[in-house]
Amino acid sequence: MHTQSRVRTAVQGVAVAAAVAMLSVSMTPVAFAQQGRGGANGRGGTNQPAAKPDWPPTGPAPRTADGHPDLSGNWQPNAIRQNVDLVKAGVEVPLLPAAEKVYLDHKNNLSKDDPEARCLPPGVPRMNTTPYPWTYIQTPTLLAILYEGGAHVWRKVFLDGRKHDPAVEETWLGDSIGHWEGDTLVVETVGQNDITWLDEAGIPHSNQMKVTERISRPDFGHLTIENTIDDPKTFSKPWSFTTHPSLLKGELIEYICQENNRDVEHLIGK
């Protein structure tokens, strides 16, 4: 079966438990290799203590020549529950009444209109939960992000002190600028269209949404990304959720969502 039809199933309208189970057999080979072999008791189901995992690697986060944590590397999101259903994952989402109606329509119709199922970019912050790895390439003035999934897109986060580009409106990933607050990179994104959903369940947003990602590297093998959504046309107050990506054991692979996409024929709703 083609990678498209295996992996995309994980973000269809299924229960969280089913999505996680499907993910275990549909991840890229390099990502799947990191998930460990055998159960908690080790091979054969014995009661021997599990061996200490050798991945992700331990140790302090590397730093760049200017003293900031170096975020560069290949990362896997570890956030399938948030991608499938933020509310079921325990996130409080303060939807305004009109937005809640849209959200319930999406859910009740089995998420058949999810744009990501049609190979459209997931948008920010869903790029941080979509179950495909990405690469950070960090320089003093730019953080470039290359995504394996989400239509094979990329982002440029400008760190050179510029303001938002006023010409960037109604785009799929918006305009991103960042600055350092201690050891945390703060990235602000505006200018996205209102087509994308914030999860597969169907949380909507408007084109006035501002997303702030606070990215830190607490140790060599992990990131912490706190995603804050501020959209007064959709939510009664700003809200946030946090993901914990880990270092990928391997490289990104080619993934063409548009090729052999079998999702659409099954997305019929009720």
C-alpha positions in Angstrom: 0.0 0.0 0.0 1.3 3.5 -0.8 2.5 5.7 2.0 -0.3 8.1 1.3 -3.1 5.6 2.0 -1.3 4.3 5.1 -0.4 7.5 6.9 -3.3 9.7 6.1 -5.7 7.3 7.7 -4.4 8.5 11.1 -6.1 11.9 10.6 -9.4 10.7 9.3 -12.6 10.9 11.4 -11.8 8.1 13.8 -11.7 7.8 17.5 -8.4 8.8 19.2 -7.6 5.3 20.3 -8.1 4.0 16.8 -6.0 6.8 15.3 -3.1 6.0 17.6 -3.3 2.3 16.8 -3.3 3.0 13.1 -0.4 5.4 13.5 1.8 2.6 14.8 1.6 0.8 11.5 1.6 3.8 9.3 4.5 5.9 10.3 7.5 6.4 8.2 10.1 3.6 8.7 12.6 5.9 10.4 10.0 7.2 12.8 8.5 3.8 13.5 12.0 2.5 14.4 12.1 4.9 17.4 8.9 3.6 19.0 10.6 0.6 20.6 10.1 -3.1 20.3 8.1 -5.3 22.6 5.9 -4.3 25.5 6.7 -2.8 28.9 8.0 -6.1 30.1 10.5 -6.5 27.2 10.7 -9.3 24.7 8.5 -12.3 25.3 6.4 -10.6 27.9 8.7 -11.4 30.8 8.8 -9.4 34.0 12.3 -8.3 33.5 12.8 -4.5 33.8 12.7 -2.7 30.5 16.0 -1.7 29.1 16.7 2.0 29.2 15.9 3.4 25.8 18.9 4.7 23.8 16.7 7.2 22.0 16.1 10.1 22.1 19.7 10.9 23.1 20.3 12.5 26.5 22.5 15.4 27.4 22.3 19.2 27.3 20.9 21.1 24.4 23.6 22.4 22.0 24.1 26.1 21.6 25.0 28.4 18.7 28.0 30.7 18.7 25.8 33.6 19.9 24.7 31.6 22.9 21.1 30.6 22.0 19.9 27.0 22.1 20.4 25.5 18.7 17.0 24.1 17.6 18.4 22.6 14.4 17.6 19.0 13.7 15.0 16.6 12.5 12.0 16.4 14.8 8.9 14.2 15.2 5.7 15.7 16.7 4.4 13.1 19.1 1.1 14.9 19.1 -1.4 12.6 17.3 -4.1 13.1 20.0 -4.0 16.9 19.7 -4.1 16.6 15.9 -7.2 14.3 15.9 -9.2 16.1 18.7 -7.8 18.9 20.9 -10.9 18.8 23.2 -10.7 15.1 23.8 -6.9 15.5 24.4 -7.9 17.7 27.4 -7.5 21.2 25.9 -10.0 23.8 26.9 -11.1 25.6 23.7 -13.3 28.7 24.5 -15.4 28.8 21.3 -17.8 31.6 20.8 -21.4 30.5 20.0 -21.2 30.9 16.3 -17.8 29.2 16.1 -19.1 26.4 18.3 -21.9 25.7 15.8 -19.4 25.4 13.0 -17.3 23.1 15.1 -20.2 20.9 16.0 -21.3 20.7 12.3 -17.8 19.5 11.4 -17.8 16.9 14.1 -21.3 15.7 13.5 -20.5 15.3 9.8 -17.6 13.1 10.6 -15.0 15.7 9.6 -15.6 14.9 5.9 -14.6 18.4 4.8 -11.2 18.5 6.6 -8.9 20.4 4.2 -5.9 18.4 5.3 -7.5 15.2 4.0 -7.4 16.8 0.6 -3.7 17.5 0.7 -4.0 21.2 1.6 -1.5 22.6 4.1 -2.7 22.2 7.8 -1.7 25.7 8.8 -0.2 26.9 12.0 -0.3 25.6 14.7 -1.6 22.3 13.2 1.7 21.9 11.4 3.1 21.1 14.9 0.7 18.1 15.4 0.3 16.6 12.0 2.0 13.2 12.3 5.0 13.8 10.0 8.5 15.0 11.0 10.1 18.2 10.1 13.6 19.8 10.0 14.6 23.0 11.7 17.6 24.9 10.2 18.6 27.7 12.5 20.8 30.7 11.7 21.2 34.0 13.6 18.6 35.7 11.4 16.3 32.9 10.2 14.7 29.7 11.2 13.8 27.6 8.2 11.3 24.8 8.7 11.0 22.0 6.1 8.0 19.7 6.6 7.8 16.1 5.4 4.0 16.1 5.5 1.3 18.8 5.1 1.8 19.1 1.3 5.6 19.2 1.6 5.5 22.8 2.6 8.1 25.1 4.3 8.1 28.1 6.5 10.6 31.0 7.0 10.7 32.5 10.5 12.5 35.8 10.3 14.7 36.6 13.3 16.3 39.8 12.1 14.0 42.2 13.9 11.7 43.0 11.0 7.9 43.6 11.4 5.2 41.5 9.8 4.9 41.9 6.1 1.5 43.7 5.5 1.2 42.2 2.1 0.9 38.7 3.5 -2.8 38.1 3.8 -5.0 35.0 3.4 -2.1 32.7 3.0 -1.9 29.0 4.2 0.9 29.4 6.7 0.9 33.2 7.2 3.8 35.5 8.0 6.1 34.4 10.9 8.6 36.6 12.8 10.5 35.6 15.9 12.6 36.8 18.8 14.4 35.3 21.7 13.2 35.6 25.3 16.1 34.0 27.2 16.3 30.4 26.0 12.9 30.4 24.4 12.3 31.4 20.7 9.0 33.2 20.5 7.4 33.0 17.0 4.3 35.1 16.0 2.3 34.2 12.9 -0.4 36.2 11.3 -2.0 36.5 7.9 -3.4 33.0 7.6 -6.6 32.2 5.7 -9.7 30.8 7.5 -9.8 27.6 5.5 -7.6 25.4 7.7 -8.9 23.6 10.8 -7.0 23.5 14.1 -7.6 19.8 14.5 -9.2 16.9 12.6 -12.3 17.3 14.7 -13.0 20.6 13.1 -12.1 23.6 15.4 -12.4 26.6 13.1 -10.7 30.0 13.2 -10.9 33.3 11.4 -8.4 35.1 9.2 -7.7 37.4 12.2 -6.0 34.6 14.1 -2.6 35.2 15.7 -0.6 32.2 16.7 2.3 32.4 19.1 4.7 29.5 19.4 7.1 29.4 22.3 9.8 26.9 21.3 12.5 25.7 23.7 14.9 22.8 23.8 15.1 21.5 27.4 17.7 18.8 26.5 19.4 17.3 23.5 16.6 15.0 22.5 13.4 17.1 23.1 11.6 20.3 22.2 8.8 22.0 24.0 6.3 24.0 21.9 3.6 26.0 23.6 1.0 27.1 21.0 -1.2 30.1 21.9 -4.2 31.0 19.8 -5.6 34.5 19.9 -8.6 35.1 17.7 -11.4 37.3 19.2 -13.7 36.5 16.2 -13.7 32.8 17.1 -12.7 32.4 20.8 -13.8 34.3 23.9 -10.1 34.5 25.1 -6.7 33.3 24.1 -6.0 29.7 24.8 -3.0 27.3 24.4 -1.8 23.8 24.2 1.7 22.3 24.5 3.5 19.6 22.4 6.7 17.8 23.1 8.5 16.8 19.9 11.5 14.5 20.1 14.6 14.1 17.9 14.0 12.0 14.8 16.3 9.0 14.4 16.9 9.4 10.7 16.1 11.7 7.9 12.9 13.0 6.3 11.6 11.0 3.4 9.7 12.0 0.3 6.0 12.1 0.8 3.6 13.3 -1.9 0.1 13.7 -0.4 -1.5 14.3 -3.8 -0.3 10.9 -5.1 -2.7 8.0 -4.7 -4.8 9.9 -2.2 -7.5 7.4 -1.2 -9.1 9.5 1.6 -11.6 11.6 -0.3 -13.7 8.7 -1.6 -14.3 7.6 2.0 -15.1 11.0 3.4 -18.9 10.9 3.0 -20.1 12.2 6.4 -23.5 11.2 7.6 
